[in-house]
């Protein structure tokens, strides 16, 4: 086995961030060839990923980054909370922000993995981190919002970094979009979304199969009721379902006497115009 100088081991460690013994073993296997040793360490990461392919990635961090007219949200997931708090994982979290900024796509975790910076894809960053932590790691979700006209993006990350949301709001003009009252309301609505888990913006956005499934459940629940009132009972239950699951209809968490739609309308009026929610996303770890 090749005798590897300590200085060479230290150099490889600085280049890769891997442990001293892993670097020494890789250099010994590569007979002192640094480039080959780097490939060996990378293969170690790929092997770990393959070995742990079926493992659950129920821990991690919701990541947010933004530019002048866009906001990106993603989840970086791993197996254990211990690794999620490690320096290696946190370094990967900071790195993914650069890739989220460079990504040309508006959605899809795979698009982050395929994004390259200086010829290096984020998939390689994951492989390198896996070889350091010994745990499976994946990009769970990714989305980027950028208003095409007057508007703004509200965003919120819960204090535990495990759930976050962003909401795109269209405004009647730039002055309305820039108003402090609308900015605060946009952030509050993003916070509301993290808390209430809405299925859709309104009932028109709920999948028909979801509506039919809920109706079937309600029909089963009231099958023993008098036939002449069954339809009204089901209608009432569906109305409640829409109020509970459609963002615009939900009672606002900071003032449940108003719906989210009413709160936004009030804020826009104070700002001197109108506003409406275009879309939202909510990501959660686990």
C-alpha positions as CSV (number, residue, x, y, z in Angstrom):
1,X,0.0,0.0,0.0
2,X,1.4,3.4,-1.0
3,X,2.9,5.6,1.7
4,X,0.9,8.8,1.5
5,X,2.5,12.0,3.0
6,X,0.3,13.9,5.5
7,X,0.5,17.1,3.4
8,X,-1.1,15.3,0.5
9,X,-3.9,14.0,2.8
10,X,-4.5,17.5,4.1
11,X,-4.6,18.9,0.6
12,X,-7.3,16.4,-0.5
13,X,-9.2,17.0,2.7
14,X,-9.3,20.8,1.9
15,X,-10.4,20.1,-1.6
16,X,-13.2,17.7,-0.7
17,X,-14.2,18.3,2.9
18,X,-13.9,14.6,3.6
19,X,-12.5,13.0,6.7
20,X,-8.8,12.5,7.1
21,X,-9.0,8.7,7.1
22,X,-11.3,8.6,4.1
23,X,-8.9,10.9,2.2
24,X,-5.9,8.8,3.2
25,X,-7.6,5.5,2.1
26,X,-8.7,7.0,-1.2
27,X,-5.1,8.3,-1.9
28,X,-3.7,4.9,-1.0
29,X,-6.1,3.2,-3.4
30,X,-5.2,5.7,-6.1
31,X,-1.5,5.3,-5.5
32,X,-1.1,9.0,-4.7
33,X,-3.1,10.3,-7.7
34,X,-5.2,13.2,-6.3
35,X,-7.7,13.3,-9.2
36,X,-8.3,9.5,-9.0
37,X,-8.7,9.8,-5.2
38,X,-11.4,12.4,-5.7
39,X,-13.2,10.1,-8.1
40,X,-13.0,7.3,-5.5
41,X,-14.5,9.5,-2.9
42,X,-17.3,10.5,-5.3
43,X,-18.0,6.9,-6.1
44,X,-18.3,6.3,-2.4
45,X,-21.1,8.9,-2.2
46,X,-22.9,7.3,-5.2
47,X,-22.6,3.9,-3.6
48,X,-24.0,5.2,-0.4
49,X,-26.9,6.8,-2.3
50,X,-27.6,3.5,-4.1
51,X,-27.4,1.5,-0.9
52,X,-29.8,3.8,1.0
53,X,-32.2,4.4,-1.9
54,X,-35.2,3.0,-0.1
55,X,-34.6,5.0,3.1
56,X,-37.1,7.7,4.1
57,X,-35.9,11.3,4.0
58,X,-38.2,12.8,6.6
59,X,-35.8,15.4,8.0
60,X,-34.2,18.4,6.5
61,X,-34.7,22.1,5.9
62,X,-37.1,24.3,3.8
63,X,-34.8,26.7,1.9
64,X,-35.8,30.1,0.6
65,X,-33.8,32.6,-1.5
66,X,-34.8,35.6,-3.5
67,X,-33.7,38.2,-6.1
68,X,-34.9,41.6,-7.3
69,X,-38.2,40.2,-8.8
70,X,-38.4,36.5,-7.8
71,X,-38.5,34.2,-4.9
72,X,-37.6,30.5,-4.8
73,X,-38.6,27.8,-2.3
74,X,-37.2,24.3,-2.0
75,X,-36.7,21.5,0.4
76,X,-33.4,19.7,1.0
77,X,-34.1,16.4,2.8
78,X,-32.1,13.8,4.7
79,X,-32.8,10.8,7.0
80,X,-32.1,12.2,10.5
81,X,-32.4,15.4,12.4
82,X,-28.7,14.9,13.5
83,X,-27.5,15.2,9.9
84,X,-29.9,18.0,9.2
85,X,-28.1,20.0,11.9
86,X,-24.6,19.0,10.8
87,X,-22.1,21.5,9.2
88,X,-21.9,19.5,6.0
89,X,-25.7,19.6,5.5
90,X,-25.9,23.3,6.4
91,X,-23.2,23.9,3.8
92,X,-25.2,22.1,1.2
93,X,-28.2,24.3,2.2
94,X,-26.2,27.4,1.5
95,X,-25.0,26.0,-1.8
96,X,-28.5,25.1,-3.0
97,X,-29.4,28.7,-2.8
98,X,-26.9,29.5,-5.5
99,X,-28.4,26.8,-7.7
100,X,-31.9,28.0,-7.0
101,X,-30.8,31.4,-8.2
102,X,-29.3,30.0,-11.4
103,X,-32.1,27.5,-12.2
104,X,-34.0,28.5,-15.3
105,X,-37.1,26.4,-14.5
106,X,-39.9,27.5,-12.3
107,X,-40.6,24.1,-10.8
108,X,-39.4,20.5,-10.4
109,X,-36.7,19.1,-8.0
110,X,-34.9,17.5,-10.9
111,X,-34.3,20.9,-12.5
112,X,-32.2,21.9,-9.5
113,X,-30.2,18.7,-9.7
114,X,-29.5,19.4,-13.4
115,X,-28.5,23.0,-12.9
116,X,-24.8,23.7,-13.2
117,X,-22.5,26.3,-11.8
118,X,-19.0,26.4,-13.3
119,X,-19.7,23.0,-14.9
120,X,-20.8,21.4,-11.6
121,X,-24.3,20.1,-11.2
122,X,-26.1,20.2,-7.8
123,X,-26.4,16.4,-8.1
124,X,-22.6,16.3,-7.6
125,X,-23.0,18.5,-4.5
126,X,-25.4,16.0,-3.1
127,X,-23.1,13.0,-3.9
128,X,-20.2,14.8,-2.1
129,X,-22.4,15.6,0.9
130,X,-23.7,12.0,1.1
131,X,-20.2,10.6,1.1
132,X,-19.4,12.9,4.2
133,X,-22.6,12.2,6.1
134,X,-23.3,8.6,5.1
135,X,-27.0,9.4,4.7
136,X,-29.4,9.7,1.7
137,X,-30.1,13.2,0.7
138,X,-32.6,14.6,-1.9
139,X,-34.1,17.8,-3.2
140,X,-37.8,17.2,-2.3
141,X,-39.5,20.2,-3.8
142,X,-38.7,23.3,-5.7
143,X,-40.7,26.3,-7.1
144,X,-39.8,29.8,-8.3
145,X,-42.3,32.7,-8.5
146,X,-41.6,35.9,-10.5
147,X,-44.5,38.4,-11.1
148,X,-44.9,39.3,-14.7
149,X,-46.7,42.6,-13.9
150,X,-47.4,44.7,-10.8
151,X,-47.4,42.5,-7.8
152,X,-45.4,41.0,-5.0
153,X,-44.6,37.7,-3.3
154,X,-45.3,36.9,0.3
155,X,-43.1,34.3,2.0
156,X,-42.9,32.6,5.3
157,X,-40.7,30.0,6.9
158,X,-41.8,28.5,10.2
159,X,-39.3,28.8,13.1
160,X,-38.4,25.1,12.9
161,X,-37.4,25.5,9.2
162,X,-39.6,22.4,8.3
163,X,-42.5,24.2,6.7
164,X,-42.7,27.2,4.5
165,X,-44.9,28.9,1.9
166,X,-44.9,31.6,-0.7
167,X,-47.9,33.4,-2.4
168,X,-47.9,35.5,-5.5
169,X,-50.2,38.5,-5.4
170,X,-51.2,40.5,-8.5
171,X,-51.8,44.2,-7.8
172,X,-53.7,46.9,-9.9
173,X,-50.5,49.0,-10.1
174,X,-46.9,49.2,-8.8
175,X,-47.8,51.7,-6.1
176,X,-50.3,49.3,-4.6
177,X,-47.8,46.5,-4.9
178,X,-45.2,48.5,-3.0
179,X,-47.5,49.6,-0.2
180,X,-46.4,48.4,3.3
181,X,-49.9,47.3,4.2
182,X,-50.0,44.9,1.2
183,X,-46.5,43.7,1.9
184,X,-47.4,42.8,5.4
185,X,-50.7,41.2,4.3
186,X,-48.8,39.1,1.8
187,X,-46.4,37.8,4.5
188,X,-49.4,37.1,6.8
189,X,-51.2,35.1,4.1
190,X,-48.0,33.1,3.5
191,X,-47.9,32.4,7.3
192,X,-51.6,31.5,7.1
193,X,-50.9,29.0,4.3
194,X,-48.2,27.2,6.4
195,X,-50.7,26.9,9.3
196,X,-53.9,25.8,7.4
197,X,-52.6,23.6,4.5
198,X,-55.1,24.7,1.9
199,X,-55.7,22.3,-0.9
200,X,-56.3,25.0,-3.6
201,X,-56.9,28.6,-4.2
202,X,-60.6,28.2,-4.8
203,X,-63.1,25.3,-5.4
204,X,-62.5,25.5,-9.2
205,X,-58.9,24.4,-8.6
206,X,-59.8,21.3,-6.6
207,X,-59.5,18.1,-8.7
208,X,-62.9,16.7,-9.7
209,X,-62.0,13.3,-8.3
210,X,-61.3,14.9,-4.9
211,X,-64.7,16.5,-4.9
212,X,-66.4,13.2,-5.9
213,X,-64.5,11.3,-3.2
214,X,-65.6,13.8,-0.5
215,X,-69.2,13.6,-1.7
216,X,-69.1,9.8,-1.6
217,X,-68.0,9.9,2.0
218,X,-70.7,12.4,2.9
219,X,-73.4,10.3,1.1
220,X,-72.3,7.3,3.2
221,X,-72.5,9.3,6.4
222,X,-76.1,10.4,5.8
223,X,-77.5,7.4,4.1
224,X,-79.8,6.7,7.0
225,X,-81.3,10.2,7.0
226,X,-84.7,11.0,5.5
227,X,-84.4,11.2,1.7
228,X,-85.9,14.7,1.5
229,X,-83.0,16.2,3.5
230,X,-80.0,14.2,2.3
231,X,-79.3,16.6,-0.6
232,X,-79.3,19.7,1.7
233,X,-77.1,18.0,4.2
234,X,-74.6,17.0,1.6
235,X,-74.7,20.5,0.1
236,X,-73.9,21.9,3.6
237,X,-71.1,19.5,4.2
238,X,-69.5,20.3,0.8
239,X,-69.8,24.1,1.5
240,X,-67.9,23.5,4.8
241,X,-65.3,21.4,2.9
242,X,-64.7,24.2,0.5
243,X,-64.4,26.8,3.3
244,X,-61.9,24.6,5.1
245,X,-59.7,23.8,2.1
246,X,-59.9,26.7,-0.4
247,X,-57.4,29.5,0.5
248,X,-59.7,32.4,-0.5
249,X,-62.6,31.1,1.6
250,X,-60.7,30.1,4.7
251,X,-61.1,32.2,7.9
252,X,-58.0,34.2,8.2
253,X,-55.8,32.9,11.1
254,X,-55.1,36.4,12.5
255,X,-58.8,37.4,12.3
256,X,-61.2,34.6,11.8
257,X,-64.1,37.0,11.3
258,X,-62.8,37.6,7.8
259,X,-61.9,35.3,5.0
260,X,-58.5,35.5,3.3
261,X,-60.1,37.1,0.3
262,X,-61.7,39.8,2.4
263,X,-58.4,40.5,4.3
264,X,-56.5,40.9,1.0
265,X,-59.3,43.1,-0.5
266,X,-59.2,45.4,2.6
267,X,-55.4,45.7,2.5
268,X,-55.5,46.6,-1.3
269,X,-58.2,49.2,-0.6
270,X,-56.0,50.8,2.0
271,X,-53.2,50.8,-0.5
272,X,-55.4,52.6,-3.0
273,X,-56.2,49.8,-5.4
274,X,-57.0,46.1,-5.9
275,X,-55.2,42.9,-5.5
276,X,-55.7,39.1,-6.0
277,X,-53.9,35.9,-5.3
278,X,-52.5,34.3,-8.4
279,X,-50.9,31.2,-6.9
280,X,-49.3,29.7,-3.9
281,X,-47.1,26.8,-2.8
282,X,-46.6,25.1,0.6
283,X,-43.7,22.8,1.3
284,X,-43.2,20.7,4.4
285,X,-40.5,18.3,5.5
286,X,-41.7,14.9,6.6
